Amino acid sequence: MKLKRYLALTRAGIIEALQFRLGSFVIVVGNLLYLIVVYFLWKAIYASAGTKVVNGMTFSDTLIYLVLATALFNFMEMYAVWEIGRAIQSGKIVLDLLKPMKYRTYLFWSYSGSFVTNFFMTFLPTFIVVTAVTHGAVHLGLNLLCFVISVVMAIIINYSIDFIVGTICLYTESIWGINIMKQVIVLLLSGATIPLAFFPDGFRRAVECLPFQSIYNAPLSILLDADPEPKKLVTTLGIQLIWCVVMTVISKLFWKASLRRITVNGG
Amino acid sequence: MPAIIEIKDVTKEFKVLNRREGLKGSIKDLFSRDYKTVRAVDSISMSIEQGEIVGYLGPNGAGKSTTIKMMTGVLEPTEGQILVDGAAPYKNRERNAQKIGVVFGQRSQLWWALPLIESFRLLKDIYRISDEQYDGMMKLYGSLVDIEPLLHKPVRQMSLGQRTLSDILAAFLHDPKIVFLDEPTIGLDVSMKAKIRTLIHALNKEKNTTVILTTHDMGDVDALCRRIVIIDKGKMLYDNDIEHLKGFFGSYRTLKIRIDGDMKEIAESIQKELPDFSVSADDEWISVLVDEEKAKVIDVLGRLQSSCKIKDMQLEEISTEEVIKKIYEEGVS
């Protein structure tokens, strides 16, 4: 029973997350503040543009997109880079490596508990509020199912990127700078801070060739597209699937090669 | 009986960057390819049988942790061969992990925020422990230590002693063939140390688990180990019964005294007065290593007292460090 070992980690993660109740409330408050800033920022942008529709998106389109992106961020962000970096610096990684499980798998499932709690504590409430307040801006239909599939793949891609960056910490032995850099790059290029529609054309096309847009842009565009063309849907999910496989393979190979370096030369 | 751990001529070398000093040097280091090779472990061989408790001793930086990391499969030997239960540990670390348990006195493998029982349940699933075996183990633990109050306490609220105890129980939970204990009694009070020693001893007896124990506390060694292995600077200095070693150094005591004035100068004059014994001084104490077969400590103290005014004194058993120093200087046949 392989799954049982993984679900045991999920279960422990949920219990662990629930121990820190206050932390969740602080996160909710922090997000609220962030969203207020976003609201006024974009209000100003639309006011200065002078038109109702900018780059094919209305003010409320943009706002709904960004609110959901923030909710998604809270739910998917794993801070795996921190975890790996800290484990390397403190030497705790030796203990993790001595578990009868692959480290990459072990870490992922250790985190899975926080996915579950964050989903129920931050994403779901936000989603319900947005749906209720906007009256039908979010279409409730088959796209929800596609959205769930898309999010699962987004989580896997996001984790793989985190794991690759975390592995770099093995070489640099410092975490902070690398982590900040990763976060800025991912959040910008994935469309989590600014919708991709606002990017200049050439830049946007370049970004669409990168894996990052599969993390936030892809699931959100599926969710918000009320009347999706089947062809477009399949392309979006297909590209995500490809990135899923590619990033998983890269992160596994990179980790394997790096781990060899540690076992040969010490950590 | 075949050996559970078989180490043959194992050497481990690390490449270390030669660092230069100062700002200019640090900048140059960024592009430097100037590595030197450090030999952490130098052709060590030993063979350990199932059920033994082996004390693995040596000063800080002697290569103990490196050897243990090689036995656990985290490091790969540069030369030589290690077999743990018939297989090379680094080749399949996950499978090796199933057979071993580890306790590092300084860190915990338990889940910080969770009550101990949750950590145990998690380990049960991770190591695929059957219900029967798990229940049996918990019953055994219950008979050995007062585990009930610990089980429902989050690990982060535990005292260091309770945490160490829990970590040891966690390491034995999946009934591994070998348990590595790295300084398990570090920083604990006397009664907790005794408790932990009793526990390790009982688990070893009950489950016939091989225990590799590294420590700086001779009390641990006395209470648990019949065999000790000493290494220093990566080289093996001693591998034999503890009784054998005691025969050599049992008669040594360290007499520490404090005297007003320049300690170094006084130490030198004492050395002249007592040519048979080695005298050393640090900022606080003058230490005289007395061989009681040659002279009684009380007589030495008397002689010292007649020549200078002693403010404070301590008498210590010979420490591991000193044993090792003596072995290093004189050798053991």
Interface residues (C-beta under 8 A of the other chain):
Chain A: M1 K4 R5 A8 L9 A12 I15 E16 Q19 F20 S90 G91 K92 V94 L95 L97 L98 K99 P100 M101 K102 I262 T263 V264 N265 G266 G267
Chain B: K12 F14 K15 A40 T66 K69 T72 G73 V74 L75 E76 T78 Y90 R93 E94 R95 A97 Q98 I100 V102 F104 R107 Q109 W111 A113 L114 E118 S119 R121 L122 K124 D125 I126 Y127 R128 P154
